[in-house]
Amino acid sequence: MIVEYIRYSIPLEQAGQFEAAYATAEQWLLPSPHCLGYELSQCVEDPTQFVVRIEWSSTEDHLQGFRKSECFPPFLAAIRPYIASISEMRHYALKASSNSSAGPRVQSAKP
């Protein structure tokens, strides 16, 4: 598994529209067999900062599978207005994980 982090700087007046765009994009992201789940988080200290965390089966599955699938064009169309607001978009290899003290975890279920 690979985790992609996408960091956005979104003006407060666009935050609701940004969240709605990802709700639309989710309809195309989650059905992909390459996507294992995703999260959208907003920074508490600076609410103009958002992080999207997407779990992919592999970097290759993301770049060659999802991006070349029929799911990608409508996904991209939904988030296209916010691409210029990306400050980082990278893949990370998970090295350790623990959720015992993190409290309840909300995950989107795949249809």
PEMOTA-V390355 format. One record per pair of residues at least 4 apart in sequence whose ideal C-beta (glycine too) atoms are under 6 Angstrom apart, sorted by sequence separation. I is the first residue (numbers start at 1). J is the second residue. If there is no record, write none. Layout:
BEGIN
{{I	J} {I	J}}
END
This chain:
BEGIN
{{10	14} {14	18} {25	29} {26	30} {57	61} {60	64} {61	65} {62	66} {63	67} {64	68} {71	75} {72	76} {76	80} {10	15} {42	47} {56	61} {67	72} {29	35} {43	49} {56	62} {66	72} {99	105} {10	18} {42	50} {41	51} {40	52} {39	53} {38	54} {22	40} {37	55} {36	55} {34	56} {34	57} {34	61} {34	62} {34	65} {34	66} {59	91} {32	66} {12	48} {10	48} {9	48} {32	71} {10	50} {8	50} {28	71} {7	51} {6	52} {28	74} {29	75} {28	75} {5	53} {4	54} {25	75} {3	55} {25	78} {1	55} {2	56} {24	78} {25	79} {2	58} {2	59} {21	78} {21	79} {18	82} {37	107} {10	85} {9	85} {8	85} {8	86} {9	87} {30	108} {7	87} {30	110} {7	88} {6	89} {4	91} {2	91} {3	92} {3	94}}
END
